[in-house]
Amino acid sequence: MTRPRGGWGRVLTRTLALAALGFIAWTVPVRDRCWDPRAPESTRVTLSRDDAGCVLHLRSGDTRITPSECAALRCEPGVGSVLSHVRFDILGGLLVVYALGTLAWAARWRALLGFAGVDLPVWNVWRISIEAQAGGVVLPGGLGGDALRVAAVLSRPERAGEARAPASIVVASVLLDRAVGLALVSTVAVVLGELSGGVGGRPVILALSAVPVVLVAALWSLRALPFERLERFGQGRLGRLLAPLFGYARDPRAPAAIARAALLSLAVAGTQFAVVRGLVWALGVTPGRENWVYVGTAMAFIVGAVPALPGGWGTSDAAFVFFFGLAGIAAPIALAVSLLYRLFWYLSGVMGAILYMARRKPPEGLKRPA
């Protein structure tokens, strides 16, 4: 019995995601972890607080201690305590900023769709994107929602006198939308990192700096090199991936569309970094090294696109925990930032699901009589 194509890749990505979840479970406490600083050896236990004092969750059973005894303990806050102290006024403002970022995202994709014969208003492109985001919540990684965006554009009803957009161009626009977004996120992260204290020549910084360079070099290669003469160009998974990009990049209107998308992507990346940095502020934390907040955010977005567990669970959260640790932010706070950002994403997905259900035609038997 042969393994289906891509089987080992799925096993690898899911193993990676499960390992990331294990790292989070091992590193990040849900409840407060407290210990007696006067004890000769570690007495670290999880703890819950209430109006009557504290409850120590010992292996032998729960033990209640007085408020004065609780105050004498030294504690590391868990995720529950961190989230209970979030400032909801700031959270509401950040949700508005996040929503504006989705509009900029829709405008970026519309710029890439512009010469594909898809003349949709930004509002319609935004609706398609948000509806696809609802599917991306339950599909592996960020790429699951991209497939739904392609399907939505290709299946839309044709208007009179309008030719159907070529499927290859629509696919290429979505792939480029993702690539341009990640390239600008990487660029902005490096720039903000330099402006906030410098990031040096660490391998992760060099990798982020290489992302936009690789994208520009790839687009130049697709336009300049004679791939159409290669006999095996259209064969295999790589050929199927590059074929739509090849047709897109060779179009004379492509450079202007990609340039407009890159400018709009600055707004998208700006809102994303503003939201994440605002979440750190809303949790009452001042990073020890501001630069790693931006670098860590970019890395979390990049690894979150890996098609592993639904919604990118595990990979992006572990990246937040690891890189925010370099910024001097405790693991529970880093995970809280990741969860709150994910909450914004889920709220957008809920809005997309509502919009999708609202525009569906009711079954014939449920239609109201005229």
C-alpha positions as a Python dict, from the first residue, in 0.01 Angstrom:
ca = {
    (1, 'M'): (0, 0, 0),
    (2, 'T'): (156, 327, -109),
    (3, 'R'): (146, 639, 101),
    (4, 'P'): (-45, 926, -64),
    (5, 'R'): (163, 1206, -208),
    (6, 'G'): (242, 1470, 49),
    (7, 'G'): (182, 1223, 333),
    (8, 'W'): (527, 1265, 485),
    (9, 'G'): (497, 1642, 458),
    (10, 'R'): (172, 1639, 653),
    (11, 'V'): (324, 1413, 917),
    (12, 'L'): (624, 1644, 951),
    (13, 'T'): (422, 1967, 983),
    (14, 'R'): (177, 1816, 1229),
    (15, 'T'): (460, 1672, 1435),
    (16, 'L'): (616, 2019, 1438),
    (17, 'A'): (290, 2174, 1554),
    (18, 'L'): (238, 1914, 1826),
    (19, 'A'): (596, 1967, 1943),
    (20, 'A'): (524, 2341, 1960),
    (21, 'L'): (211, 2276, 2167),
    (22, 'G'): (416, 2053, 2397),
    (23, 'F'): (673, 2332, 2435),
    (24, 'I'): (397, 2574, 2534),
    (25, 'A'): (240, 2332, 2780),
    (26, 'W'): (581, 2272, 2942),
    (27, 'T'): (684, 2638, 2950),
    (28, 'V'): (369, 2836, 3020),
    (29, 'P'): (174, 2795, 3346),
    (30, 'V'): (-203, 2837, 3335),
    (31, 'R'): (-228, 2914, 3708),
    (32, 'D'): (15, 3121, 3913),
    (33, 'R'): (328, 2935, 4023),
    (34, 'C'): (443, 3040, 4368),
    (35, 'W'): (716, 2943, 4609),
    (36, 'D'): (846, 3035, 4953),
    (37, 'P'): (1165, 3240, 4909),
    (38, 'R'): (1280, 3136, 5260),
    (39, 'A'): (1270, 2764, 5181),
    (40, 'P'): (1608, 2590, 5144),
    (41, 'E'): (1495, 2418, 4824),
    (42, 'S'): (1227, 2465, 4560),
    (43, 'T'): (871, 2467, 4688),
    (44, 'R'): (715, 2582, 4363),
    (45, 'V'): (342, 2493, 4334),
    (46, 'T'): (45, 2619, 4139),
    (47, 'L'): (-186, 2856, 4322),
    (48, 'S'): (-537, 2998, 4292),
    (49, 'R'): (-652, 3320, 4455),
    (50, 'D'): (-992, 3416, 4594),
    (51, 'D'): (-1138, 3665, 4845),
    (52, 'A'): (-1057, 3437, 5139),
    (53, 'G'): (-689, 3400, 5053),
    (54, 'C'): (-507, 3143, 4840),
    (55, 'V'): (-531, 2773, 4761),
    (56, 'L'): (-212, 2574, 4705),
    (57, 'H'): (-261, 2287, 4462),
    (58, 'L'): (-26, 2030, 4617),
    (59, 'R'): (21, 1672, 4503),
    (60, 'S'): (-131, 1561, 4832),
    (61, 'G'): (-438, 1779, 4777),
    (62, 'D'): (-551, 2141, 4787),
    (63, 'T'): (-446, 2342, 5094),
    (64, 'R'): (-583, 2684, 5187),
    (65, 'I'): (-351, 2945, 5337),
    (66, 'T'): (-421, 3287, 5488),
    (67, 'P'): (-385, 3614, 5292),
    (68, 'S'): (-72, 3705, 5494),
    (69, 'E'): (90, 3370, 5414),
    (70, 'C'): (-7, 3416, 5050),
    (71, 'A'): (149, 3764, 5043),
    (72, 'A'): (480, 3619, 5166),
    (73, 'L'): (511, 3395, 4860),
    (74, 'R'): (699, 3489, 4546),
    (75, 'C'): (490, 3418, 4238),
    (76, 'E'): (514, 3386, 3862),
    (77, 'P'): (177, 3481, 3709),
    (78, 'G'): (-6, 3225, 3497),
    (79, 'V'): (-199, 3293, 3178),
    (80, 'G'): (-525, 3320, 3375),
    (81, 'S'): (-390, 3597, 3599),
    (82, 'V'): (-236, 3781, 3304),
    (83, 'L'): (-563, 3783, 3106),
    (84, 'S'): (-763, 3892, 3412),
    (85, 'H'): (-564, 4217, 3424),
    (86, 'V'): (-600, 4316, 3057),
    (87, 'R'): (-729, 4670, 2992),
    (88, 'F'): (-1049, 4631, 2794),
    (89, 'D'): (-1057, 4996, 2685),
    (90, 'I'): (-728, 4950, 2503),
    (91, 'L'): (-847, 4612, 2373),
    (92, 'G'): (-1152, 4774, 2213),
    (93, 'G'): (-939, 5034, 2036),
    (94, 'L'): (-701, 4767, 1909),
    (95, 'L'): (-994, 4572, 1766),
    (96, 'V'): (-1085, 4880, 1559),
    (97, 'V'): (-724, 4905, 1436),
    (98, 'Y'): (-729, 4535, 1346),
    (99, 'A'): (-1052, 4584, 1149),
    (100, 'L'): (-896, 4871, 953),
    (101, 'G'): (-605, 4641, 876),
    (102, 'T'): (-841, 4391, 713),
    (103, 'L'): (-966, 4667, 482),
    (104, 'A'): (-607, 4746, 381),
    (105, 'W'): (-553, 4372, 324),
    (106, 'A'): (-856, 4362, 92),
    (107, 'A'): (-729, 4666, -99),
    (108, 'R'): (-391, 4494, -143),
    (109, 'W'): (-547, 4183, -291),
    (110, 'R'): (-773, 4394, -515),
    (111, 'A'): (-463, 4568, -653),
    (112, 'L'): (-321, 4227, -749),
    (113, 'L'): (-654, 4120, -902),
    (114, 'G'): (-685, 4442, -1099),
    (115, 'F'): (-576, 4318, -1443),
    (116, 'A'): (-732, 3973, -1409),
    (117, 'G'): (-1067, 4097, -1530),
    (118, 'V'): (-1201, 4095, -1174),
    (119, 'D'): (-1338, 4444, -1124),
    (120, 'L'): (-1473, 4412, -771),
    (121, 'P'): (-1522, 4697, -525),
    (122, 'V'): (-1299, 4688, -218),
    (123, 'W'): (-1604, 4606, -5),
    (124, 'N'): (-1672, 4289, -203),
    (125, 'V'): (-1308, 4184, -193),
    (126, 'W'): (-1311, 4246, 184),
    (127, 'R'): (-1623, 4031, 222),
    (128, 'I'): (-1464, 3745, 28),
    (129, 'S'): (-1147, 3774, 237),
    (130, 'I'): (-1335, 3777, 567),
    (131, 'E'): (-1552, 3482, 465),
    (132, 'A'): (-1239, 3290, 369),
    (133, 'Q'): (-1088, 3384, 703),
    (134, 'A'): (-1376, 3203, 871),
    (135, 'G'): (-1268, 2888, 686),
    (136, 'G'): (-904, 2953, 769),
    (137, 'V'): (-989, 2921, 1138),
    (138, 'V'): (-1067, 2551, 1094),
    (139, 'L'): (-827, 2471, 807),
    (140, 'P'): (-453, 2403, 845),
    (141, 'G'): (-239, 2718, 860),
    (142, 'G'): (-311, 3043, 679),
    (143, 'L'): (-304, 2874, 338),
    (144, 'G'): (-640, 2701, 389),
    (145, 'G'): (-824, 3031, 372),
    (146, 'D'): (-632, 3125, 57),
    (147, 'A'): (-783, 2830, -129),
    (148, 'L'): (-1128, 2953, -28),
    (149, 'R'): (-1049, 3299, -165),
    (150, 'V'): (-958, 3149, -502),
    (151, 'A'): (-1277, 2941, -508),
    (152, 'A'): (-1493, 3241, -417),
    (153, 'V'): (-1359, 3455, -703),
    (154, 'L'): (-1379, 3177, -963),
    (155, 'S'): (-1733, 3077, -865),
    (156, 'R'): (-1885, 3425, -854),
    (157, 'P'): (-2167, 3493, -1104),
    (158, 'E'): (-2058, 3654, -1430),
    (159, 'R'): (-2194, 3995, -1521),
    (160, 'A'): (-2311, 4085, -1870),
    (161, 'G'): (-2022, 4149, -2105),
    (162, 'E'): (-1761, 4037, -1848),
    (163, 'A'): (-1519, 3754, -1926),
    (164, 'R'): (-1440, 3505, -1654),
    (165, 'A'): (-1104, 3572, -1490),
    (166, 'P'): (-834, 3317, -1576),
    (167, 'A'): (-794, 3072, -1290),
    (168, 'S'): (-413, 3091, -1312),
    (169, 'I'): (-416, 3468, -1260),
    (170, 'V'): (-652, 3443, -962),
    (171, 'V'): (-434, 3173, -805),
    (172, 'A'): (-122, 3380, -869),
    (173, 'S'): (-282, 3691, -714),
    (174, 'V'): (-353, 3502, -392),
    (175, 'L'): (-2, 3352, -379),
    (176, 'L'): (152, 3692, -441),
    (177, 'D'): (-78, 3852, -184),
    (178, 'R'): (62, 3610, 74),
    (179, 'A'): (423, 3652, -46),
    (180, 'V'): (412, 4034, -61),
    (181, 'G'): (251, 4043, 284),
    (182, 'L'): (520, 3827, 444),
    (183, 'A'): (797, 4020, 264),
    (184, 'L'): (673, 4355, 393),
    (185, 'V'): (615, 4218, 743),
    (186, 'S'): (977, 4097, 744),
    (187, 'T'): (1104, 4431, 615),
    (188, 'V'): (906, 4639, 864),
    (189, 'A'): (1014, 4411, 1150),
    (190, 'V'): (1382, 4462, 1068),
    (191, 'V'): (1337, 4839, 1031),
    (192, 'L'): (1145, 4871, 1359),
    (193, 'G'): (1398, 4647, 1529),
    (194, 'E'): (1684, 4872, 1416),
    (195, 'L'): (1498, 5188, 1522),
    (196, 'S'): (1423, 5044, 1867),
    (197, 'G'): (1774, 4947, 1967),
    (198, 'G'): (1925, 4746, 1684),
    (199, 'V'): (1897, 4378, 1606),
    (200, 'G'): (2253, 4294, 1502),
    (201, 'G'): (2352, 4018, 1263),
    (202, 'R'): (2178, 3723, 1423),
    (203, 'P'): (2069, 3445, 1185),
    (204, 'V'): (1698, 3518, 1238),
    (205, 'I'): (1754, 3883, 1136),
    (206, 'L'): (1946, 3777, 829),
    (207, 'A'): (1664, 3537, 743),
    (208, 'L'): (1401, 3811, 776),
    (209, 'S'): (1612, 4048, 567),
    (210, 'A'): (1641, 3782, 299),
    (211, 'V'): (1264, 3737, 254),
    (212, 'P'): (1201, 4054, 44),
    (213, 'V'): (1528, 3997, -146),
    (214, 'V'): (1422, 3645, -238),
    (215, 'L'): (1077, 3768, -349),
    (216, 'V'): (1223, 4038, -575),
    (217, 'A'): (1476, 3793, -720),
    (218, 'A'): (1205, 3534, -783),
    (219, 'L'): (980, 3784, -962),
    (220, 'W'): (1271, 3904, -1174),
    (221, 'S'): (1358, 3543, -1263),
    (222, 'L'): (999, 3466, -1362),
    (223, 'R'): (998, 3767, -1595),
    (224, 'A'): (1346, 3735, -1741),
    (225, 'L'): (1443, 3369, -1757),
    (226, 'P'): (1311, 3140, -2036),
    (227, 'F'): (1122, 2893, -1818),
    (228, 'E'): (887, 2815, -2105),
    (229, 'R'): (1176, 2646, -2285),
    (230, 'L'): (1239, 2402, -2003),
    (231, 'E'): (1089, 2068, -2098),
    (232, 'R'): (997, 1967, -1744),
    (233, 'F'): (886, 2309, -1622),
    (234, 'G'): (520, 2219, -1599),
    (235, 'Q'): (576, 1884, -1430),
    (236, 'G'): (570, 1812, -1059),
    (237, 'R'): (444, 2010, -762),
    (238, 'L'): (694, 2295, -812),
    (239, 'G'): (590, 2336, -1173),
    (240, 'R'): (221, 2351, -1082),
    (241, 'L'): (302, 2616, -821),
    (242, 'L'): (518, 2828, -1050),
    (243, 'A'): (301, 2805, -1362),
    (244, 'P'): (39, 3064, -1255),
    (245, 'L'): (310, 3291, -1114),
    (246, 'F'): (497, 3264, -1443),
    (247, 'G'): (195, 3382, -1640),
    (248, 'Y'): (123, 3662, -1393),
    (249, 'A'): (480, 3793, -1373),
    (250, 'R'): (517, 3802, -1755),
    (251, 'D'): (216, 4030, -1795),
    (252, 'P'): (335, 4389, -1863),
    (253, 'R'): (87, 4523, -1606),
    (254, 'A'): (225, 4303, -1326),
    (255, 'P'): (506, 4531, -1195),
    (256, 'A'): (268, 4823, -1136),
    (257, 'A'): (12, 4599, -963),
    (258, 'I'): (277, 4443, -738),
    (259, 'A'): (418, 4789, -654),
    (260, 'R'): (71, 4911, -550),
    (261, 'A'): (22, 4597, -344),
    (262, 'A'): (358, 4654, -171),
    (263, 'L'): (257, 5009, -74),
    (264, 'L'): (-75, 4887, 64),
    (265, 'S'): (110, 4611, 245),
    (266, 'L'): (295, 4875, 445),
    (267, 'A'): (-41, 4976, 591),
    (268, 'V'): (-131, 4612, 659),
    (269, 'A'): (200, 4542, 834),
    (270, 'G'): (176, 4868, 1027),
    (271, 'T'): (-162, 4778, 1172),
    (272, 'Q'): (-46, 4426, 1260),
    (273, 'F'): (258, 4548, 1453),
    (274, 'A'): (53, 4824, 1616),
    (275, 'V'): (-204, 4570, 1737),
    (276, 'V'): (54, 4328, 1878),
    (277, 'R'): (251, 4605, 2048),
    (278, 'G'): (-75, 4746, 2180),
    (279, 'L'): (-167, 4409, 2328),
    (280, 'V'): (161, 4408, 2520),
    (281, 'W'): (70, 4754, 2649),
    (282, 'A'): (-286, 4644, 2735),
    (283, 'L'): (-138, 4370, 2956),
    (284, 'G'): (63, 4630, 3147),
    (285, 'V'): (407, 4512, 3034),
    (286, 'T'): (713, 4712, 2932),
    (287, 'P'): (952, 4497, 2723),
    (288, 'G'): (1314, 4491, 2827),
    (289, 'R'): (1422, 4477, 2461),
    (290, 'E'): (1167, 4639, 2233),
    (291, 'N'): (1336, 4520, 1914),
    (292, 'W'): (1254, 4154, 1976),
    (293, 'V'): (884, 4232, 2005),
    (294, 'Y'): (877, 4326, 1635),
    (295, 'V'): (1112, 4049, 1525),
    (296, 'G'): (915, 3792, 1724),
    (297, 'T'): (586, 3913, 1578),
    (298, 'A'): (718, 3871, 1224),
    (299, 'M'): (847, 3521, 1300),
    (300, 'A'): (511, 3425, 1452),
    (301, 'F'): (328, 3542, 1139),
    (302, 'I'): (567, 3352, 912),
    (303, 'V'): (557, 3019, 1095),
    (304, 'G'): (182, 3058, 1145),
    (305, 'A'): (139, 3025, 769),
    (306, 'V'): (278, 2670, 779),
    (307, 'P'): (-14, 2434, 697),
    (308, 'A'): (-5, 2224, 1014),
    (309, 'L'): (-285, 2231, 1273),
    (310, 'P'): (-613, 2418, 1206),
    (311, 'G'): (-575, 2791, 1252),
    (312, 'G'): (-198, 2765, 1290),
    (313, 'W'): (-229, 2648, 1651),
    (314, 'G'): (99, 2569, 1819),
    (315, 'T'): (354, 2706, 1575),
    (316, 'S'): (274, 3077, 1597),
    (317, 'D'): (206, 3057, 1972),
    (318, 'A'): (545, 2892, 2035),
    (319, 'A'): (715, 3162, 1825),
    (320, 'F'): (553, 3434, 2036),
    (321, 'V'): (663, 3263, 2357),
    (322, 'F'): (1021, 3205, 2240),
    (323, 'F'): (1097, 3541, 2077),
    (324, 'F'): (910, 3752, 2330),
    (325, 'G'): (1126, 3579, 2592),
    (326, 'L'): (1425, 3744, 2419),
    (327, 'A'): (1240, 4074, 2467),
    (328, 'G'): (1222, 4012, 2842),
    (329, 'I'): (851, 3925, 2838),
    (330, 'A'): (742, 3633, 3054),
    (331, 'A'): (605, 3326, 2877),
    (332, 'P'): (247, 3361, 3015),
    (333, 'I'): (229, 3721, 2890),
    (334, 'A'): (364, 3623, 2547),
    (335, 'L'): (104, 3347, 2519),
    (336, 'A'): (-167, 3589, 2632),
    (337, 'V'): (-67, 3827, 2350),
    (338, 'S'): (-89, 3540, 2102),
    (339, 'L'): (-430, 3431, 2231),
    (340, 'L'): (-572, 3784, 2225),
    (341, 'Y'): (-447, 3839, 1869),
    (342, 'R'): (-602, 3504, 1776),
    (343, 'L'): (-925, 3624, 1938),
    (344, 'F'): (-933, 3920, 1697),
    (345, 'W'): (-882, 3677, 1411),
    (346, 'Y'): (-1167, 3457, 1534),
    (347, 'L'): (-1397, 3757, 1570),
    (348, 'S'): (-1324, 3841, 1205),
    (349, 'G'): (-1398, 3479, 1119),
    (350, 'V'): (-1730, 3497, 1300),
    (351, 'M'): (-1816, 3812, 1104),
    (352, 'G'): (-1720, 3631, 783),
    (353, 'A'): (-1942, 3334, 872),
    (354, 'I'): (-2234, 3569, 943),
    (355, 'L'): (-2184, 3747, 609),
    (356, 'Y'): (-2164, 3413, 427),
    (357, 'M'): (-2486, 3284, 586),
    (358, 'A'): (-2664, 3612, 524),
    (359, 'R'): (-2606, 3604, 148),
    (360, 'R'): (-2694, 3238, 98),
    (361, 'K'): (-3023, 3175, -78),
    (362, 'P'): (-3273, 2982, 133),
    (363, 'P'): (-3378, 2636, 12),
    (364, 'E'): (-3674, 2626, -223),
    (365, 'G'): (-3909, 2494, 43),
    (366, 'L'): (-3822, 2779, 278),
    (367, 'K'): (-3875, 3067, 37),
    (368, 'R'): (-4147, 3308, 137),
    (369, 'P'): (-4441, 3340, -101),
    (370, 'A'): (-4452, 3656, -307),
}
